[in-house]
């Protein structure tokens, strides 16, 4: 069964938090899809992953690069799983109909944006009603902490 994790950003931006989560995903030997809200956001995330930290590299690609199956991280605004990823990262409140085909889905939302909080609550209820295994993670002073809901 797919595990759904909600990541509530309170101390950093998506651009700061996403690379760390992707690094952990790759360390487990998993592939990932990052679904963004628009083609422009796909390009922004793609560019950010090239420059976020000089001493690190996250192998990734998007539709401009092609060959999705060869990329351990595929960045897209389309609901697709072309690289057989185990993990889906939903950003910008993007929504996927393929949730059940992943081992883990990470809903990342901005805790400083009221509309994102409202949408995250709606999705939590939908996933819970569908019977998914769920957890809620919030940024704290020392990184991510699982919060009981």
C-alpha positions as CSV (number, residue, x, y, z in Angstrom):
1,X,0.0,0.0,0.0
2,X,1.2,3.5,-0.8
3,X,2.4,5.6,2.1
4,X,1.4,9.3,2.0
5,X,3.6,11.8,3.8
6,X,2.7,15.4,4.3
7,X,5.6,17.8,4.6
8,X,4.6,21.1,6.2
9,X,7.1,23.8,5.3
10,X,7.5,26.3,8.1
11,X,11.2,27.3,8.2
12,X,12.3,27.1,4.6
13,X,11.1,27.2,1.0
14,X,10.5,24.3,-1.3
15,X,13.7,25.1,-3.0
16,X,15.6,24.6,0.2
17,X,13.8,21.5,1.4
18,X,13.3,19.5,-1.8
19,X,17.0,18.7,-2.5
20,X,17.4,17.2,0.9
21,X,14.4,15.0,0.5
22,X,15.5,13.9,-3.0
23,X,19.0,13.1,-1.7
24,X,17.4,10.8,0.9
25,X,15.3,9.2,-1.7
26,X,18.3,8.4,-3.9
27,X,20.3,7.1,-0.9
28,X,17.6,4.4,-0.5
29,X,18.1,3.4,-4.2
30,X,14.7,4.8,-5.2
31,X,13.7,6.9,-8.2
32,X,11.5,9.9,-7.9
33,X,9.0,12.0,-9.8
34,X,8.7,15.7,-8.8
35,X,5.4,17.0,-10.1
36,X,5.2,20.8,-10.2
37,X,2.3,23.1,-11.0
38,X,3.4,24.5,-14.3
39,X,6.0,24.1,-17.1
40,X,7.7,27.3,-15.7
41,X,8.0,25.7,-12.2
42,X,9.4,22.5,-13.8
43,X,12.2,24.7,-15.4
44,X,12.8,26.6,-12.1
45,X,13.1,23.4,-10.1
46,X,15.4,21.8,-12.8
47,X,17.7,24.8,-12.8
48,X,17.7,25.0,-9.0
49,X,18.8,21.4,-8.7
50,X,21.9,22.2,-10.8
51,X,23.0,24.9,-8.4
52,X,21.6,24.4,-5.0
53,X,24.9,23.2,-3.5
54,X,28.3,23.4,-5.3
55,X,29.6,20.1,-3.7
56,X,26.5,18.0,-4.6
57,X,24.8,16.6,-7.6
58,X,21.3,15.3,-8.0
59,X,20.9,13.5,-11.4
60,X,17.6,14.7,-12.9
61,X,15.8,15.5,-16.1
62,X,12.6,16.8,-17.6
63,X,10.8,16.6,-20.9
64,X,13.4,18.9,-22.5
65,X,16.0,16.3,-21.8
66,X,13.9,13.3,-22.9
67,X,14.7,9.7,-22.0
68,X,12.7,9.8,-18.8
69,X,13.5,6.1,-17.9
70,X,17.2,7.0,-17.6
71,X,16.7,9.8,-15.0
72,X,16.5,8.8,-11.3
73,X,14.6,12.1,-10.7
74,X,12.0,13.2,-13.3
75,X,10.6,16.7,-13.0
76,X,7.3,17.3,-14.7
77,X,4.0,19.2,-14.6
78,X,2.2,16.2,-16.2
79,X,0.8,13.3,-14.2
80,X,3.2,10.7,-15.5
81,X,5.5,8.0,-14.1
82,X,7.9,7.5,-17.0
83,X,10.9,6.5,-14.9
84,X,9.2,3.8,-12.8
85,X,9.7,5.9,-9.7
86,X,8.9,4.6,-6.3
87,X,8.4,8.1,-4.8
88,X,6.2,11.0,-6.0
89,X,6.8,14.5,-4.7
90,X,3.8,16.8,-5.2
91,X,4.7,20.4,-5.1
92,X,2.7,23.6,-5.9
93,X,-0.4,21.7,-4.9
94,X,-0.2,19.6,-8.0
95,X,-2.5,16.6,-8.0
96,X,-2.0,13.1,-9.2
97,X,-4.3,10.3,-10.2
98,X,-1.4,7.8,-10.1
99,X,-0.9,8.0,-6.3
100,X,-1.6,4.3,-5.9
101,X,1.2,3.3,-8.3
102,X,4.0,4.7,-6.0
103,X,5.4,3.3,-2.8
104,X,5.5,6.7,-1.2
105,X,3.8,10.1,-2.0
106,X,5.1,13.2,-0.5
107,X,2.8,16.2,-0.4
108,X,4.9,19.3,0.2
109,X,3.1,22.4,1.1
110,X,3.9,26.0,2.3
111,X,2.8,26.5,5.9
112,X,2.9,30.3,5.3
113,X,0.2,30.1,2.6
114,X,-3.4,29.8,4.0
115,X,-4.7,28.4,0.7
116,X,-2.1,25.7,0.7
117,X,-3.0,24.7,4.3
118,X,-6.6,24.5,3.4
119,X,-5.9,22.3,0.3
120,X,-3.6,20.1,2.4
121,X,-6.4,19.5,4.9
122,X,-8.7,18.5,2.1
123,X,-6.2,16.1,0.6
124,X,-5.5,14.6,4.0
125,X,-9.1,13.8,4.4
126,X,-9.4,12.3,0.9
127,X,-6.3,10.1,1.4
128,X,-7.5,9.0,4.8
129,X,-10.9,8.1,3.5
130,X,-9.2,6.0,0.8
131,X,-7.4,4.0,3.4
132,X,-3.8,5.1,2.8
133,X,-1.1,4.8,5.4
134,X,-0.4,8.4,6.4
135,X,2.1,10.5,8.3
136,X,2.5,14.3,8.9
137,X,6.0,15.9,9.1
138,X,6.6,19.5,10.1
139,X,9.8,21.5,10.0
140,X,11.2,22.3,13.4
141,X,14.4,23.8,14.8
142,X,16.3,20.5,14.2
143,X,14.8,19.4,10.9
144,X,11.7,17.4,10.2
145,X,9.7,16.0,13.0
146,X,6.8,13.6,12.7
147,X,3.7,15.1,14.3
148,X,0.8,13.1,15.6
149,X,-2.5,14.0,14.1
